[in-house]
């Protein structure tokens, strides 16, 4: 029911998956993404979710108390005794208990494949004695799937083994890929698995402290999500390109596939869609380093001002001299015999002072530009 509850919440607000206090997580989201409708969801809540196959196949987990391997063997012996005396109801009760016990074995030790096969054989014999031959055949196939070398239980008549022999004679189905999330060492039917290839059918799968029974369909690759096997710090995988896919598979299992969501860890937020890996990071902006002042910039300002002042003085003096030449020219009398001589002298003097006047103007422009450059660097500095 966990996914349905969380999806109902997410329908009204964007789920925010977090660790630690929810108030702090929501404050980070609002600081990074702005105001909005948000629903905090603890990663610990998602880690307590039910295991599931992505295909929707059958998955069963431990529903009872933790047991030890001797407890399984004791119940197995009780079931065999009940079947030998045709106590079918007692045997059925014991078989149901065994079905849960093999998923509740505590510690690293797992129920061996031979024991799983023996339980399935007894289950098949029970269905034979109960008049359900097709169900018995299915249970014998499960026994052979757990252990192809499983023997017939000689405590029961040979005429009851027809369907057992049929199951033994069938060719093994082709393997399928079963990806287990989170990744890590996986035990299938009591044996350490190498790679992802697995025989379809009934399988008992263990990852970390989580043990489940799954039904894998033939010719269908599948993914098994085990929320309880995720470590407490798995929320940090959102920042890892290598493990983000595993975390988002957990989010898809708890929140629903394809649901917009936000993950918060520390002072960073990520926004994306469950089941996908293309998430956007919203990290705090790094403070810019202080601007470095150019110590020479004020000198440039002073030098530019001085240069412009010198240009101004030179231009002013030259301008007055040029004005005097113009006044003298205007006072000449064209009828004076010395007119041409005086005109030539004034013209030469005027043309001689024009370059000096231009130099002064140039100094003013250069000084103003240099001072402006110095002011720019003085105020702006550099990073």
C-alpha positions as CSV (number, residue, x, y, z in Angstrom):
1,X,0.0,0.0,0.0
2,X,3.0,2.3,0.4
3,X,3.2,3.4,-3.3
4,X,-0.6,4.2,-3.4
5,X,-0.3,6.4,-0.3
6,X,2.6,8.3,-1.6
7,X,1.2,8.7,-5.0
8,X,-2.0,10.2,-3.5
9,X,0.2,12.7,-1.6
10,X,2.2,13.5,-4.7
11,X,-1.0,14.2,-6.6
12,X,-1.4,17.4,-4.6
13,X,2.2,18.3,-4.1
14,X,5.7,17.5,-5.4
15,X,7.3,14.8,-3.1
16,X,10.5,15.9,-1.5
17,X,12.6,12.9,-0.5
18,X,15.0,13.7,2.3
19,X,16.9,12.4,5.3
20,X,16.8,14.1,8.7
21,X,14.3,16.8,9.7
22,X,11.6,17.5,7.1
23,X,11.5,21.2,8.0
24,X,15.2,21.6,7.0
25,X,14.6,19.8,3.7
26,X,11.7,22.0,2.8
27,X,13.6,25.1,3.7
28,X,16.4,24.0,1.3
29,X,13.9,23.3,-1.5
30,X,12.3,26.7,-1.1
31,X,15.7,28.4,-1.1
32,X,16.9,26.5,-4.2
33,X,13.6,26.2,-6.2
34,X,11.3,28.9,-4.7
35,X,7.9,28.6,-3.2
36,X,5.5,25.8,-4.2
37,X,3.5,22.8,-2.9
38,X,5.9,20.2,-1.5
39,X,5.3,17.0,0.4
40,X,8.2,15.7,2.5
41,X,8.9,11.9,2.2
42,X,11.6,10.3,4.4
43,X,14.0,8.0,2.6
44,X,13.6,5.7,5.6
45,X,9.9,5.3,4.7
46,X,10.8,4.3,1.2
47,X,13.4,1.8,2.5
48,X,10.6,0.1,4.4
49,X,8.6,-0.4,1.2
50,X,7.6,-3.8,-0.2
51,X,10.0,-5.6,-2.6
52,X,8.7,-5.8,-6.2
53,X,9.5,-7.0,-9.7
54,X,9.3,-4.1,-12.2
55,X,7.3,-6.4,-14.5
56,X,4.7,-6.8,-11.7
57,X,5.5,-10.5,-11.1
58,X,4.8,-12.3,-7.8
59,X,7.2,-11.4,-4.9
60,X,6.8,-12.7,-1.4
61,X,8.8,-11.6,1.6
62,X,9.1,-12.8,5.2
63,X,5.8,-12.3,7.1
64,X,6.7,-13.9,10.4
65,X,9.5,-14.0,13.0
66,X,13.1,-14.7,12.3
67,X,14.1,-18.4,12.4
68,X,17.2,-20.5,12.1
69,X,18.0,-23.3,9.7
70,X,17.3,-26.0,12.4
71,X,13.8,-24.6,12.7
72,X,13.2,-25.2,9.0
73,X,14.5,-28.7,9.2
74,X,12.3,-29.5,12.1
75,X,9.2,-28.2,10.3
76,X,10.2,-30.2,7.2
77,X,10.4,-33.4,9.3
78,X,6.9,-32.7,10.7
79,X,5.5,-32.2,7.2
80,X,6.9,-35.5,6.0
81,X,5.5,-37.3,9.0
82,X,2.1,-35.8,8.5
83,X,2.1,-36.8,4.8
84,X,3.2,-40.4,5.6
85,X,0.1,-40.7,7.8
86,X,-2.1,-38.9,5.3
87,X,-2.7,-36.1,7.7
88,X,-3.2,-33.7,4.8
89,X,-4.5,-30.8,6.8
90,X,-1.6,-30.8,9.2
91,X,0.8,-31.2,6.3
92,X,-0.7,-28.2,4.5
93,X,-0.3,-26.1,7.6
94,X,3.3,-27.2,7.9
95,X,4.0,-26.5,4.2
96,X,2.5,-23.0,4.5
97,X,4.8,-22.4,7.5
98,X,7.8,-23.7,5.6
99,X,7.0,-21.3,2.8
100,X,7.4,-18.4,5.1
101,X,10.3,-19.8,7.2
102,X,12.6,-20.1,4.2
103,X,12.3,-16.3,3.8
104,X,12.8,-15.6,7.5
105,X,16.1,-17.3,8.1
106,X,18.2,-14.9,10.1
107,X,21.8,-14.1,9.5
108,X,24.0,-14.7,6.5
109,X,23.2,-18.4,6.2
110,X,20.5,-19.2,3.6
111,X,18.4,-22.3,3.0
112,X,20.3,-24.6,0.7
113,X,19.0,-25.4,-2.8
114,X,18.6,-29.1,-1.8
115,X,16.3,-28.2,1.1
116,X,14.2,-25.8,-1.1
117,X,13.8,-28.6,-3.6
118,X,12.9,-31.1,-0.9
119,X,10.2,-28.8,0.4
120,X,8.8,-28.4,-3.1
121,X,8.7,-32.2,-3.6
122,X,6.7,-32.6,-0.4
123,X,4.4,-29.9,-1.6
124,X,3.9,-31.7,-4.9
125,X,3.2,-35.0,-3.1
126,X,0.6,-33.2,-0.9
127,X,-1.2,-32.0,-4.0
128,X,-1.0,-35.5,-5.5
129,X,-2.6,-37.0,-2.4
130,X,-5.2,-34.1,-2.5
131,X,-6.2,-34.9,-6.1
132,X,-4.6,-31.8,-7.8
133,X,-2.2,-33.4,-10.3
134,X,-1.5,-30.3,-12.3
135,X,-0.6,-28.3,-9.3
136,X,1.6,-31.2,-8.2
137,X,3.4,-31.1,-11.6
138,X,4.0,-27.3,-11.1
139,X,5.5,-27.9,-7.6
140,X,7.7,-30.8,-9.0
141,X,8.9,-28.4,-11.7
142,X,9.8,-25.9,-8.9
143,X,11.7,-28.6,-7.1
144,X,13.8,-29.4,-10.2
145,X,14.3,-25.6,-10.8
146,X,15.8,-25.3,-7.3
147,X,18.0,-28.4,-7.7
148,X,18.1,-30.4,-10.9
149,X,19.5,-33.4,-9.0
150,X,16.7,-33.5,-6.4
151,X,15.7,-37.2,-5.7
152,X,12.3,-38.7,-5.2
153,X,11.3,-39.0,-1.6
154,X,11.4,-42.8,-1.2
155,X,9.1,-42.6,1.9
156,X,6.2,-42.4,-0.6
157,X,5.0,-44.9,-3.2
158,X,6.6,-45.0,-6.6
159,X,3.2,-44.8,-8.4
160,X,3.0,-41.2,-7.0
161,X,6.1,-40.1,-8.9
162,X,4.8,-40.1,-12.5
163,X,4.5,-36.3,-12.6
164,X,7.7,-36.0,-10.7
165,X,9.5,-38.0,-13.4
166,X,7.7,-35.8,-16.1
167,X,9.1,-32.7,-14.5
168,X,12.6,-34.2,-14.3
169,X,12.5,-35.1,-18.0
170,X,11.6,-31.7,-19.2
171,X,14.3,-29.5,-20.7
172,X,15.4,-26.6,-18.6
173,X,14.1,-23.3,-19.9
174,X,16.5,-20.7,-21.2
175,X,18.0,-18.2,-18.6
176,X,16.7,-14.7,-18.2
177,X,18.4,-11.6,-16.8
178,X,17.3,-10.5,-13.4
179,X,18.8,-7.2,-12.2
180,X,18.7,-6.8,-8.4
181,X,18.6,-3.3,-7.0
182,X,20.6,-2.3,-5.1
183,X,23.5,-4.0,-6.7
184,X,25.8,-6.2,-4.7
185,X,26.4,-9.8,-3.9
186,X,23.2,-11.8,-4.6
187,X,22.3,-15.4,-3.5
188,X,19.8,-17.3,-5.5
189,X,18.4,-20.6,-4.2
190,X,21.2,-20.8,-1.6
191,X,24.0,-20.3,-4.1
192,X,26.0,-17.1,-4.8
193,X,25.0,-15.8,-8.2
194,X,27.6,-14.9,-10.9
195,X,26.3,-12.3,-13.4
196,X,22.6,-11.5,-13.9
197,X,21.5,-14.7,-15.7
198,X,19.0,-16.7,-13.7
199,X,16.7,-19.7,-14.5
200,X,13.0,-18.6,-14.7
201,X,10.4,-20.0,-12.4
202,X,10.3,-19.9,-8.6
203,X,13.5,-18.5,-7.1
204,X,14.5,-17.6,-3.5
205,X,16.7,-14.5,-3.8
206,X,18.8,-12.9,-1.0
207,X,20.5,-9.6,-1.0
208,X,22.0,-8.3,2.3
209,X,19.4,-9.1,5.0
210,X,16.5,-9.3,2.6
211,X,15.1,-12.6,1.3
212,X,12.3,-13.0,-1.1
213,X,10.6,-15.6,-3.3
214,X,10.0,-14.5,-6.9
215,X,8.3,-16.0,-9.9
216,X,10.3,-15.1,-13.0
217,X,8.5,-15.4,-16.3
218,X,10.3,-17.3,-19.1
219,X,12.0,-15.2,-21.8
220,X,11.4,-12.0,-19.9
221,X,14.3,-10.0,-18.4
222,X,13.3,-8.3,-15.1
223,X,14.4,-6.0,-12.3
224,X,13.9,-6.9,-8.7
225,X,13.8,-3.8,-6.4
226,X,14.6,-4.6,-2.7
227,X,13.9,-1.4,-0.7
228,X,15.1,-3.1,2.6
229,X,18.5,-3.8,1.1
230,X,19.2,-0.1,0.5
231,X,21.7,1.3,3.0
232,X,20.8,4.2,5.3
233,X,23.0,6.6,3.3
234,X,21.7,5.6,-0.1
235,X,20.1,9.1,-0.7
236,X,23.6,10.3,-1.5
237,X,23.5,8.1,-4.6
238,X,21.5,10.9,-6.3
239,X,24.9,12.7,-6.8
240,X,26.5,9.7,-8.4
241,X,26.0,9.0,-12.1
242,X,26.9,5.4,-11.4
243,X,24.3,4.7,-8.7
244,X,21.6,7.3,-9.4
245,X,19.7,4.7,-11.5
246,X,19.4,2.5,-8.5
247,X,18.1,5.2,-6.2
248,X,15.6,6.4,-8.8
249,X,14.4,2.8,-9.1
250,X,13.7,2.9,-5.3
251,X,11.8,6.2,-5.8
252,X,9.8,4.7,-8.6
253,X,8.9,1.8,-6.4
254,X,7.8,4.0,-3.5
255,X,6.3,7.0,-5.4
256,X,5.3,5.5,-8.6
257,X,7.0,5.3,-12.0
258,X,7.4,8.6,-13.9
259,X,6.5,10.9,-11.0
260,X,8.1,14.3,-10.8
261,X,10.1,14.5,-7.5
262,X,12.7,16.4,-5.6
263,X,15.6,14.9,-3.6
264,X,17.3,17.0,-0.9
265,X,20.6,16.2,0.8
266,X,22.5,18.8,2.8
267,X,22.1,22.2,1.1
268,X,21.7,20.8,-2.4
269,X,18.4,19.8,-4.2
270,X,17.9,17.7,-7.3
271,X,14.8,17.8,-9.5
272,X,13.8,15.0,-11.8
273,X,11.5,12.1,-12.6
274,X,11.3,8.7,-10.8
275,X,12.8,5.9,-12.8
276,X,15.0,8.2,-14.8
277,X,18.6,9.4,-14.4
278,X,18.5,12.9,-16.0
279,X,18.1,15.0,-12.8
280,X,19.0,18.7,-12.5
281,X,21.2,19.8,-9.6
282,X,20.5,23.0,-7.7
283,X,23.5,23.6,-5.5
284,X,24.3,26.8,-3.5
285,X,26.1,29.4,-5.6
286,X,29.8,29.8,-4.8
287,X,30.7,33.2,-3.5
288,X,32.8,35.2,-5.9
289,X,36.4,36.0,-4.7
290,X,37.0,39.6,-3.7
291,X,38.1,41.9,-6.4
292,X,41.8,42.6,-6.6
293,X,42.6,46.3,-6.8
294,X,45.2,47.3,-9.4
295,X,47.6,49.5,-7.4
296,X,48.9,51.2,-10.6
297,X,45.4,52.4,-11.6
298,X,45.3,55.6,-9.4
299,X,48.7,56.5,-10.8
300,X,47.3,56.3,-14.3
301,X,44.4,58.5,-13.3
302,X,46.8,61.2,-11.9
303,X,49.1,60.9,-14.9
304,X,46.1,61.2,-17.3
305,X,44.9,64.3,-15.5
306,X,48.3,65.9,-15.6
307,X,48.7,65.1,-19.2
308,X,45.3,66.7,-20.0
309,X,46.2,69.7,-18.0
310,X,49.5,70.2,-19.8
311,X,47.7,69.9,-23.1
312,X,45.2,72.5,-21.9
313,X,47.9,74.9,-21.0
314,X,49.7,74.5,-24.2
315,X,46.6,74.8,-26.3
316,X,45.5,77.9,-24.3
317,X,48.9,79.7,-24.9
318,X,49.0,78.8,-28.5
319,X,45.4,79.8,-29.1
320,X,46.1,83.3,-27.7
321,X,49.2,83.6,-29.9
322,X,47.1,82.6,-33.0
323,X,44.4,85.1,-32.0
324,X,47.1,87.9,-31.9
325,X,48.3,87.0,-35.4
326,X,44.7,87.2,-36.7
327,X,44.3,90.6,-35.1
328,X,47.6,91.9,-36.7
329,X,46.5,90.5,-40.1
330,X,43.2,92.3,-39.8
331,X,45.0,95.6,-39.1
332,X,47.1,95.4,-42.3
333,X,46.5,98.1,-45.0
334,X,46.4,96.6,-48.5
335,X,47.6,99.9,-49.9
336,X,50.7,99.9,-47.8
337,X,53.8,99.1,-49.9
338,X,55.0,96.7,-47.1
339,X,51.6,94.8,-47.1
340,X,52.8,91.7,-49.0
341,X,55.9,91.5,-46.9
342,X,54.0,91.8,-43.6
343,X,51.3,89.4,-44.8
344,X,53.9,86.7,-45.6
345,X,55.5,87.1,-42.2
346,X,52.1,86.7,-40.4
347,X,51.2,83.7,-42.5
348,X,54.4,82.0,-41.7
349,X,54.0,82.7,-38.0
350,X,50.3,81.4,-38.0
351,X,51.2,78.2,-39.8
352,X,54.2,77.6,-37.5
353,X,52.0,77.7,-34.4
354,X,49.2,75.4,-35.7
355,X,51.1,72.2,-35.1
356,X,51.8,73.3,-31.5
357,X,48.1,74.0,-31.0
358,X,47.3,70.5,-32.4
359,X,49.8,68.9,-30.0
360,X,48.0,70.5,-27.1
361,X,44.6,69.2,-28.3
362,X,46.1,65.7,-28.7
363,X,47.6,65.9,-25.1
364,X,44.1,66.8,-23.8
365,X,42.5,63.8,-25.5
366,X,45.2,61.4,-24.5
367,X,45.1,62.6,-20.9
368,X,41.4,62.3,-20.7
369,X,41.5,58.7,-22.1
370,X,44.3,57.6,-19.8
371,X,42.5,59.0,-16.7
372,X,39.2,57.3,-17.7
373,X,41.1,54.0,-18.1
374,X,42.6,54.4,-14.6
375,X,39.2,55.2,-13.1
376,X,37.7,52.1,-14.7
377,X,40.2,49.8,-13.2
378,X,40.2,51.6,-9.9
379,X,36.5,51.1,-9.4
380,X,36.2,47.7,-11.2
381,X,39.3,45.8,-10.2
382,X,39.5,42.2,-11.3
383,X,38.4,38.7,-10.0
